[in-house]
Amino acid sequence: MTGTQISYYFHCKRHLWLFSHSINMEHNSDTVALGKHISDTTYTRIQHEIHIPSEDGDIVIDFYDAKSKIIHEVKKSDKMEETHIWQVKHYINQLEKKGIIGVTGEIDYPKLKQKIQVELTDYDREELAQIKNEISTIIESEILPEVINKPFCKNCSYYDLCYV
């Protein structure tokens, strides 16, 4: 289970299914390219995109400050804030499973000059377990989830696959 899959679960189940079945369209997306550029240029003096091995596969975090135990995720917009929050909660949970206790998260929106703090509660841990079960069910299904037809679909890298 990756942070990307957690994110897609909240964003679009169809996107989650396609991505999880190695149907990847992000390379065609200007929106994805812009997000990557913002992430790459936000923490220029420090290593970003840190890979931490875990039982669910590598955790890829934009930046982790080990001294203060803060995970930093950089996002271009707060339009999908709930998605971003659950992705960070997943990362916190994965680090806890590795024995790193007291981790918090921070989502940075450089274009908006905003930050939000993220903590993981006992309720969130239970919710994450349920979310991961639901993600597994979606991924294991032989049936592609339906198109959700939301306003943000027109900017999705999978738009052509869903609507053409």
C-alpha positions, 0 to 999 in steps of 0.5 A: 500500500503506497501513499499514492494509493491512499491519495487515489482512494479519496480522489477517485476509485477508478484512478486507484484501480488503473494506477494499481494495475500499472496503467499509468498516465501521469507522464502525459499530465501537465498538472502532474509535471507542475506538482513535481516541479513545485515539490522539487524546488521547495526544499532545494537545500536538502534531500527530498523524495526520501525512500524509507523501506516498510512492510507495505513497500517503500514510503516516499516522502517529500522531506522528513526532518528526523530531528523534529520528527516531522514529515513534510509533503509539498502540494500545489493546491489545497483543493484535495486537502482531505486526500493530502491529510490521509496520505500524510497520516498513512506515512506517520502510521508507517513510520510508527510501525518502524518504531519511530514514535512521536512523528507528526506531519506538515503539508506545505502549499508553497503557492498559497504560502500555507501549511497545515499540521497533521497528527495521527490519532487512535481513531485515524489508525482504525480508519486507516486499517479500514481504508486499506482493506477497502483499497485492497478490495478495489484493487483485487476486483476484476471490474473497473470502477465507474467514472465519477464525472466530477469537475476535476476529471477534466484535468486528470491524466486519465481523462482520455481513458475515461471519457474518449 
